Amino acid sequence: LPTHDRQTNVVAECPCCGNGHRTSKLRPLEHHETRAGAAELRSRRLAKRAGESEVYENLLEDVGPFNAQQDEIERQIERDAPISAEKMDLTPIESDRYEDLAKTVLEPDRRKFEEWAEEYAGLYEDAFETEVSTDRPGDELFAEEIADDLESWASRADRDELSRGEVTLTDQQPASAAAIVDLETTTVTDLWTALFGHDDVRAALAQSLADLFGGMEPVECYDVLEEYGIPFWVRSHIVNVARGYASDSVTCDGPADPRRVVDEIIAPLPENPLAETVDLLAVASLFDGLETEPVIGVVVRDAFVDDVRRDQRVDVCDLLAVLADACSVRLVGSTVTLGKVANSHRSDLPGVSEWCNRNREVQQIDAAQRQVATALERGDFAVTMLRELSRDPNGILSYSELYSLYPGDDDSRVRQLVSEYVDLELVDRFGPRTDRKVELLPAGERVLELYETEIARQRSISDFVSGGGKQQQQGRVPTRSGVGGEAEADAVTADGTAPYRTRYMAPDEHAAAAACGQNGGVTLVRGPVADHERRTRYASYDPERGEAVAAVRAGGPLPLTTSAALALASPEFVDRALPADKLESIDDPPVIVRDARCIGGASDRALEDGQEFRETLIEWGAEIADMTTKLNHGDHDALDRAQFRSEIIRSAQGLWGTITHLLDLFGIDVHYEIRVPENTDQDDLDALAKSIGYAAAIQSTYNGHYACYRQLFEDREDKRRTAFTAQVDAADPTGSLIPSFVVRGPDVHRLEDSLRTYLESPTEVHDDAPEFGVDIPIRTDPGRDAYDAAIRRVLSRKNIRTTTEAVSTLHGLVATPHDAARVLHRRLSSEAEARDVRPDELRRALQALEPIAILPQLGSADRRTDTAGKIVQTLLAADDPLSKSELAERAGVSKKTVYNYREQLEPLGIMVVDEGGYRIGLSAPTSDGRESRTYPTAVGARFTEAVDAVLERRLPTDRYADPDDPIGGLLFWSDGDPPNPWALLDHPDYGPIARLARRLTNGQRTRPAETAVLMGPEMKQKSLEGAAVSASAD
């Protein structure tokens, strides 16, 4: 073979094994100037290996050198070759004498038998087809076990489980290194190729393979390689190395040579079409057999951070981290460049944090930090954040993790606190905008230590919560906190000290409330409300959507009206939704604003000076807060308590209505969420319903200008005289409710009847009222459109698209849109590139729900149960299928209960039961699960098909197949009428499961239950639209 040019990649075929080899990778055994001479050297070596050296020496004496040998061998081959049969005529003499006669005699009979053969061919070949089976019953006996073994054998390493080491950051290249490579526009495969372009790296890995596996038994070697996660196509080559070292005389030639494995198999690993990044990481972990760490220098250029995609940079960082477990990996670059790497990949590269903190000397705590420690309070999220960061092994948490720890669901508060801690150098933040992370710095550790060892110990042990995560008190204290005790029932919290406060609403809560709210209507949402928010009112404003939301917790008229008014009159909300310049831009004449709209505080001066109008609204709220505080303290002068309460409620209703009308003037959609506590007394619920009716009347308009309460219900003649009287249009005698009301709580079904009554007639209509009314639609269930809107809003913030299947699944399984929005907001991270939401993500998010928030509709109408939720939640969290006993034990229910719910959940595909056990019908959060995209079988099916599956499972066969059966017959055509599975929706036994099937299937009749009431006098005339609807109904 030619060896003078080592860069020539000529492929030579081995005469022994037939395999091709590149000449640049072959190691020459001997050299000669001529081809004939090299061939003779090779002949001598082969004769020696075969033990025939003496024979070859005799040949040299008789024939001469290699050229003469070649001529002699070719002459002998030609001389001794047998005569070819093709060159000889072996036909017997006169064998064709009777050929014509034979054809004449035999041909007719031959054709006769051919015809018979065709006629009877295959006549009885299927005679015993039904009697004989070619199936082999035992073929599938161990198929599943074999498949599992094969899958395990070929499975890849778990990327997160690979051992990692710390890299070293420096501004100087190492003086002596096994390799120095550049990170520029470099991918992980480029880095791999560059590393293994260095002979020292190859030699180090070959030595590590020999030290790790040399002398190991093949079976043990295979097991160890499987634990490492080494690709299956690489394992056999390393096992050959083990075999070579295990023999009596160690041979490192051929397949047993570890250097050959590195050169021919591992170095070109990225070129293998089967190889993935995780395979490179697993193989890189094989360096850990070395006793001395080789030094690898990695020079980082700005282009690596600026021009390479983040996911590709993460792959490179992971490879460097794995190599650093056995090698001394040194990142070389300028301080600016390394700072960029640290900002983007601090959590991907162990050791970077130490470099970031190297200039932060350990020192005594300064006055500012001591002041922070002293200001920390028990249960405060400021303490929780420091504790959780300290508990993390790396001292790093993502923003989404911090959001999930915060009890008030207010992301802006978390970001504000992080900013404050950054300014104090207690924490540092880093990473891209879509995946920001927070790291605890040494100063933060010292502040926490000071608080835990000195400050907290000086207080009662009950003054702080050691757990961290979900406390009753919340971090931000707004203006005038501690005043405004809105209700005696809610006046004292568990510790008796928590003040009332207004908070900005979390994005998921805002999204859910707005999604459930229907313009000018009322929606009842039956679901739990958080207990920790009992003294907190919420408000938020979305300028892009032109949308305002306020949420209050209320079990009676006083907390409802005062909390709503104070939330809207908070300086933060007013400045966002109704800033001074916007208030100055009101175009309506002052007389219309005051005497038609009945907007309070709208003096001529206030309408000209927006700042004065703003201060009027805020001061109005402050006066109401002072009044409620006085009420709680019994300081109400000459008025008795009931009269003073009425004054507060009247003033709060006025402020609430004023701000609502102002928001409407500027075209802002308004949604109010009223959170009703559990077990509220029925008398209190009735009083609450009446207060909502009053608010609806005050916050309704006719013809866009006239406040309906003043027109229809005002009992003060002086007020009616100063107000303009509406001129009613006979073609359109109906007004509209400005905001939507979302009434939410576990007992809202107990509020429905009285709410209808007071919405229709909050009080008596006065005698001179104009003849118009207000149509108010009422929904008793938020419906699929509310789920769709809430999910879409939350996911769009994360650059994730919703899907029909996702909406159907969440609509079916989750109690309220609020629950769905909350877990999606907290459990899903933002994406750099838009994509569809996956079922495995839904499964991971649903694990955060309380059992009562999962399938509560499977209980009775009056009393919802969490039993089904416990079973489903257990299956959501299980990594593997569970037996019935395991499922019952983990869920805390009986095996009989598991069986009963299996009868309902399995036909719809929510629960899947097979030979492996019980599992949930959603993709698992694994690589295979992400690809499978599995949903419950009812999702995407027709409602009739889902009901059919339920009845087939639950009805006896004779009833299921009987067209006259009252249940089974619903699926048959009868007297020309089509099947009517919808009749099951109101059935006492099958109604809950039928309604669940309807939610999952997105059937045609999934519109929420909706009715309407007409607030105001009895109508002698109807709007044209109302008359048309009435006529069509008749």
C-alpha positions, -999 to +999 in steps of 0.1 A: +000+000+000+013+036-007+022+053+026+042+083+014+012+106+017-005+103+051-033+126+040-044+103+012-077+085+022-073+055-001-096+026+009-077-007+009-095-041+010-081-066+035-075-100+018-083-118+051-116-102+062-127-084+031-133-051+050-123-018+036-098+005+056-086+040+049-048+039+044-043+070+065-056+051+095-035+019+090-003+013+109+025+000+086+044-030+099+073-029+075+085-007+045+102-014+012+110+007-018+092-014-044+058-031-044+074-065-052+097-061-022+068-051+001+048-081-012+077-105-004+079-091+031+042-096+036+046-132+023+073-140+048+051-126+076+021-147+065+042-178+062+055-172+097+020-167+111+009-199+095+039-218+108+052-226+073+084-205+072+105-236+062+082-243+032+085-206+021+123-207+024+124-238+001+103-220-024+128-191-024+157-215-031+138-234-059+121-205-076+137-172-066+123-138-054+086-127-054+084-118-091+097-152-101+074-168-076+044-150-091+052-163-126+058-198-114+025-199-095+005-186-124+022-213-147+013-241-123-023-229-120-026-229-158-009-264-161-029-281-133-063-265-140-089-292-150-104-291-185-137-271-186-168-292-193-181-263-214-153-269-239-161-306-243-190-322-262-204-350-240-235-357-261-237-395-268-232-405-305-266-407-325-285-397-293-308-375-315-317-404-340-352-409-326-359-373-314-386-365-340-404-399-333-404-392-296-420-358-300-447-372-322-456-400-298-453-382-264-465-347-271-503-354-271-502-372-238-481-344-222-507-318-232-535-340-219-520-342-184-513-304-184-550-297-190-560-321-162-535-305-139-549-270-146-585-282-142-581-298-108-554-275-094-564-262-059-597-280-059-597-290-022-569-269-009-593-249+015-614-279+024-601-279+060-595-242+064-619-238+093-606-269+110-569-262+109-552-231+122-517-221+113-515-199+144-490-209+170-505-202+204-472-198+222-458-173+197-471-142+217-465-157+251-433-138+258-436-111+231-442-083+256-413-093+278-390-096+249-401-062+236-395-047+270-360-063+272-352-050+237-364-016+245-343-015+277-313-028+259-315-002+232-326+027+255-306+058+257-290+075+287-311+099+308-295+132+300-303+148+334-288+118+352-253+120+337-226+130+361-212+165+356-182+184+369-173+220+374-156+240+347-129+266+354-132+301+339-100+319+331-086+346+308-054+326+300-049+295+279-034+265+297+003+261+291+000+223+286-033+208+274-045+176+257-065+198+234-073+235+229-104+241+208-124+273+198-161+279+205-173+302+178-202+292+156-198+258+171-224+230+176-219+200+198-209+178+168-183+204+158-169+204+193-168+166+193-149+165+160-125+192+172-117+174+205-111+141+188-089+157+162-062+158+190-042+126+194-038+132+232-076+131+236-079+099+217-051+083+236-066+094+270-100+079+261-083+047+249-064+044+282-096+050+301-114+023+282-086-001+290-086+008+327-124+007+330-132-025+311-099-044+307-103-079+321-140-075+327-163-105+318-183-098+287-217-101+305-206-077+332-192-054+306-225-052+287-243-045+320-219-017+329-221-002+294-259-003+296-258+016+329-236+042+313-262+045+285-236+038+258-253+033+224-259-003+217-239-002+184-208+009+203-210-017+232-198-047+213-166-030+203-158-021+239-167-057+250-140-069+225-115-047+244-126-065+276-122-099+260-087-090+247-075-080+282-092-110+298-071-136+279-040-151+294-017-132+271-030-097+266-034-088+229-041-053+219-041-058+182-073-059+160-107-057+177-092-058+212-072-026+206-089+003+226-072+029+204-088+013+173-122+015+190-116+052+197-102+060+162-128+040+142-159+040+163-160+068+189-142+097+171-165+096+141-196+089+163-215+121+151-213+107+115-234+077+125-270+082+114-283+066+147-263+090+169-280+117+189-266+144+213-273+123+243-252+095+228-222+118+227-228+129+263-230+092+274-198+083+256-180+114+270-186+100+305-162+071+297-132+094+305-138+088+341-115+058+342-084+080+341-064+086+373-049+119+360-073+145+346-063+157+311-066+194+305-089+206+278-089+243+270-120+258+254-115+293+240-149+311+239-156+337+213-184+363+213-200+346+182-208+315+203-232+335+225-244+360+198-249+338+168-255+302+180-291+292+189-296+287+226-306+250+223-274+243+204-254+262+231-271+241+258-259+210+241-223+223+240-225+233+277-238+198+286-209+181+268-184+204+285-200+197+319-199+159+314-163+161+303-155+182+333-164+153+356-132+135+345-112+162+328-100+196+337-121+218+314-111+254+313-132+281+295-109+308+282-121+342+272-123+379+281-143+389+312-170+404+289-174+372+269-173+349+299-199+372+315-222+366+286-218+329+290-224+331+327-256+352+321-270+327+297-257+294+310-250+296+347-274+267+354-259+246+326-223+249+335-214+240+371-186+263+384-198+294+367-215+307+398-183+305+418-165+326+391-193+352+392-190+355+429-152+355+431-150+392+436-177+393+463-156+389+494-171+374+525-175+403+548-195+413+578-231+421+571-236+458+565-262+482+578-284+480+548-285+442+548-291+442+586-320+465+580-334+441+554-331+412+578-348+432+606-377+442+583-384+406+573-417+394+588-431+359+596-450+344+567-437+371+544-428+359+509-395+378+511-384+352+537-398+324+516-379+334+485-346+335+504-353+301+521-362+283+489-332+297+471-310+285+500-325+251+500-318+245+463-285+227+458-273+253+433-291+283+449-309+289+417-346+290+409-365+300+378-390+328+378-418+302+371-407+283+403-408+315+423-443+323+409-455+289+420-443+296+455-460+329+458-494+326+476-511+356+460-505+345+424-492+380+416-462+377+393-455+414+394-449+412+431-423+385+426-405+405+399-406+436+421-391+417+451-364+402+428-355+437+416-352+449+452-330+420+461-308+426+431-303+462+440-292+451+475-269+424+459-287+396+478-296+378+445-286+379+409-307+372+379-296+358+346-307+339+315-328+348+284-361+367+288-380+335+282-363+316+309-350+340+335-334+325+367-325+339+401-294+330+421-288+335+458-256+354+465-234+352+496-250+384+510-284+369+506-272+339+526-259+362+553-292+381+555-312+349+558-288+335+584-291+367+604-329+365+603-330+329+613-304+331+641-311+365+656-343+382+644-367+353+644-354+339+677-362+372+694-399+368+684-424+342+694-420+309+677-455+314+663-445+346+646-429+329+617-437+300+594-408+276+589-422+259+559-423+285+532-445+283+502-482+289+510-486+314+538-517+334+547-500+367+548-488+382+516-459+404+507-470+437+494-486+463+516-503+491+495-514+525+505-536+526+536-532+490+544-548+480+577-580+501+572-613+491+558-626+462+578-653+453+553-672+426+572-675+414+607-675+379+595-642+384+578-627+409+603-602+386+619-578+362+603-561+332+619-536+354+637-559+385+641-534+409+625-536+406+587-547+440+572-570+445+543-552+453+512-556+457+474-534+437+451-528+436+414-545+405+399-524+376+387-525+370+349-542+336+352-569+350+375-575+379+352-578+356+322-602+333+339-625+360+352-626+378+318-632+345+300-661+335+322-676+370+321-702+375+294-708+411+284-738+424+303-745+391+320-740+370+351-722+337+352-722+313+382-689+293+385-691+265+411-657+258+425-635+264+455-620+298+464-587+302+483-590+308+520-558+329+522-573+357+502-601+365+527-588+400+534-574+407+500-592+425+471-578+424+435-579+446+405-561+446+372-562+464+339-551+452+304-545+482+282-540+460+250-575+444+254-591+475+270-602+453+298-605+458+336-611+431+362-618+433+399-622+404+423-635+405+459-643+379+485-677+386+500-704+368+520-727+398+524-735+433+512-709+452+532-678+433+521-691+432+485-697+469+480-668+482+501-642+458+487-653+464+451-652+502+456-618+502+473-602+479+448-613+502+419-603+534+438-568+521+447-542+546+433-525+519+413-556+509+394-568+544+389-535+555+375-534+525+351-570+526+339-582+562+345-551+584+345-555+621+348-550+628+311-577+603+302-602+618+327-596+652+312-606+638+277-643+631+286-663+646+257-698+643+271-712+676+285-710+679+323-747+678+327-750+645+309-721+631+330-737+642+363-774+641+357-778+613+331-749+590+338-751+600+375-713+599+378-703+611+413-676+637+419-678+650+383-679+687+391-671+712+364-637+718+379-630+680+382-639+675+345-615+701+335-587+690+358-580+653+355-556+653+385-583+667+407-609+642+395-583+614+402-578+627+438-615+629+443-620+592+435-591+581+456-602+603+486-637+589+482-623+554+487-602+566+517-634+579+534-651+546+529-621+527+543-622+551+574-659+545+578-655+507+578-627+510+603-649+531+626-677+505+622-655+477+634-644+499+664-680+508+672-672+545+665-703+557+646-715+587+667-752+592+669-762+567+643-769+532+653-749+504+638-775+494+611-779+530+600-741+535+598-737+503+578-764+515+553-745+548+549-713+529+541-730+506+517-747+535+499-715+554+495-696+523+484-723+515+458-720+551+445-682+549+441-684+515+426-710+527+401-691+559+393-659+541+384-678+515+363-696+543+343-662+561+338-647+529+325-676+524+301-672+560+289-638+551+276-649+518+260-632+496+286-648+462+292-654+455+328-656+422+347-663+417+384-657+385+401-674+379+435-659+350+455-685+336+479-670+317+509-681+282+516-709+275+541-722+310+540-756+313+558-786+313+534-798+346+548-764+362+541-766+347+506-800+363+500-787+396+512-757+393+489-780+385+460-800+417+467-768+438+469-757+424+435-791+433+421-787+469+433-752+471+418-765+457+385-792+484+385-768+512+393-743+499+367-768+496+338-776+521+311-803+528+286-794+543+252-758+546+264-765+577+286-791+571+313-783+553+345-810+527+350-813+528+387-820+566+387-846+561+359-864+531+373-858+526+411-847+559+426-871+566+456-858+601+463-878+627+444-852+654+445-827+631+428-853+621+401-861+658+395-825+667+387-820+637+365-829+637+328-858+614+319-850+588+292-870+590+260-878+554+253-875+541+217-905+518+210-883+497+187-857+492+213-871+494+249-842+476+266-810+488+283-779+469+290-757+459+320-722+475+317-700+449+335-702+412+337-706+396+371-689+363+377-701+348+410-678+321+421-677+297+450-685+261+461-721+271+471-731+294+443-759+270+434-776+280+466-775+316+454-791+311+420-828+315+429-825+346+450-801+361+425-827+357+397-853+373+419-832+404+428-818+409+393-853+410+380-865+433+408-838+447+431-864+470+447-898+485+437-901+504+405-912+540+412-945+552+397-932+575+371-906+551+357-901+551+319-912+519+302-879+501+295-860+472+311-826+457+312-820+422+297-796+403+319-786+368+307-776+343+335-754+313+330-753+285+355-722+270+340-693+288+323-693+265+293-667+254+268-661+288+254-650+301+288-625+273+291-613+279+256-608+317+262-591+312+295-567+285+282-559+305+251-551+337+271-528+319+295-510+298+269-505+328+245-485+345+272-461+315+270-460+314+232-480+281+232-510+275+210-541+257+224-557+228+205-593+214+204-582+183+221-566+202+250-597+223+255-619+192+255-597+175+280-595+204+304-632+211+300-640+175+309-616+169+338-613+203+355-639+219+377-636+255+366-617+276+340-599+293+370-584+259+380-573+252+344-558+286+340-540+285+373-522+252+368-513+260+331-499+294+342-478+279+370-466+246+356-458+255+319-428+275+309-425+300+281-413+289+247-389+307+224-408+294+193-445+290+190-459+255+192-490+235+202-496+224+238-489+187+243-510+162+263-480+153+285-478+190+295-515+189+305-509+158+326-480+175+344-501+206+350-531+187+362-510+170+389-510+204+407-548+204+412-566+196+444-588+164+441-620+185+445-610+204+413-610+171+393-643+156+381-664+170+409-695+167+386-695+130+392-709+137+427-745+147+434-759+181+424-761+193+460-729+178+473-698+175+450-673+149+459-635+146+456-634+108+453-631+106+416-605+134+418-584+114+443-583+084+419-575+105+388-549+126+406-532+094+418-531+081+382-518+114+369-489+113+393-480+076+388-450+069+366-461+033+360-494+014+358-508+005+392-527-025+405-561-020+419-548-024+454-520+001+449-544+026+433-568+023+462-541+026+488-525+057+472-558+074+466-571+066+501-603+049+488-616+013+488-610-012+460-648-012+456-647+025+450-620+021+424-642-005+406-672+018+407-654+047+391-637+024+366-672+016+352-676+053+345-641+064+335-628+035+314-655+037+287-645+074+281-608+066+280-599+087+311-588+055+328-571+028+309-569-008+323-549-036+307-527-064+318-502-040+332-527-023+355-544+010+358-531+042+342-544+076+330-554+081+294-529+110+288-494+109+275-467+104+301-441+133+305-414+112+288-398+113+254-421+086+241-451+103+256-442+136+240-443+118+206-474+097+212-499+126+219-524+104+237-558+118+249-588+101+264-606+082+237-638+102+241-619+134+231-626+140+194-653+113+193-690+121+187-713+123+217-733+094+206-702+072+203-691+082+239-726+075+253-727+042+234-694+031+251-708+040+285-740+021+281-723-009+265-702-011+297-729-004+323-761-019+309-769-056+308-766-070+273-803-076+270-811-040+279-783-025+258-796-044+227-833-037+234-848-008+212-877-006+237-855-002+268-859+033+283-821+037+284-807+014+258-834+024+233-821+060+232-794+048+208-819+033+183-840+049+156-876+048+167-906+055+144-885+075+121-869+096+149-831+095+152-813+083+183-816+107+213-786+102+237-791+138+249-821+126+270-795+110+293-782+145+304-810+149+329-813+113+340-808+110+378-783+081+374-767+086+340-768+124+339-733+130+355-715+106+332-734+118+302-726+154+309-689+145+313-691+127+279-706+159+264-678+180+277-651+156+264-666+152+230-673+189+222-708+179+211-732+202+192-752+208+223-724+220+246-737+256+249-739+265+286-773+266+303-784+302+299-816+320+307-824+357+309-843+380+333-857+414+325-849+440+352-875+468+355-912+473+350-935+449+331-931+456+295-962+466+274-939+468+244-910+447+233-879+453+213-881+441+177-855+415+184-873+403+215-906+401+197-890+381+169-876+356+194-910+354+212-928+348+179-904+321+168-908+304+202-946+304+198 
